[in-house]
């Protein structure tokens, strides 16, 4: 694993950046020396396409992702971000892939830094850091749920502007892409396919409840990533608008309503919902399976939607002292 840049040097040097090479999307965040966003970009690259079945990253998936990373390098150059002031992370798809070093070599050639392979616990901690940095600790404890393409991370604790980490973390190998590839083969998904996906997700949540008992006592559910933001946009009837979606309170009733709508539409029908990117239309039902299951299982009546997530956590980590310093 690549050693993160020295935080003291990074903090003093100017613009900082993070890239998240996820299972479904590849994202970039650049902030100025004061932490104000300069650029935030997202491209759906489906790096994890087929990795659940094959245990390998597909050549075309690597090529798609590296093409986006090359685009991001031009943005980093334009904004004056050097290799010592950024972190690039790879998560679930890379963790599961026997040929991840092939991708890492190509990504390093494109960007100038080698991806860090984040373990599930570190991914959860960084997501928690990013999502709770601007929240009021009095509203906690928070259960932060990051629904990715190949896995879903859980972190619980009291946090906020202090940047303190979570008290506990957990991860399950269920995400929007993995559920879709394993269970949802019909268009629209057949009832028995949805039932199977929900049952398996609930079984995974039994593990979360056992490994992370504090989750049951959380006062606020915070939902991260594309699935949650998309459900909020569909509920609001708007194309993606970060300012309107960030900290929108998504009720369980609304989640169930969006779930019923999307799960009974074909992909061709689904793409006409405002806020649903065409590239996400084939996996969104799998993602909402996880969101609805979490809210049902832990009894949350609403979810605070956060557009701040692991990217923000990665950038913040560049200015925080390393453990033991």
Secondary structure by P-SEA (a helix, b strand, c coil): ccccccaaaaaaccccccccccccccbbbbbcccccccbbbbbbccccccccccccccaaaaaaaaaaaaaaaaaaaaaccccccbbbbbccccccccaaaaaaaaaaaaccbbbbbccaaaaaaaaaaaacccccccccccbbbbbcccbbbbbbcccccccccccccccccccaaaaaacccccccccaaaaaaaaaaaaaaaaaaaaaccccccccbbbbbcaaaaaaaaaaacccccccccccccccaaaaaaaaaaaaaccaaaaaacccccccccccaaaaaaaaaaaaaaacccccccccccaaaaaaaaaacccccc
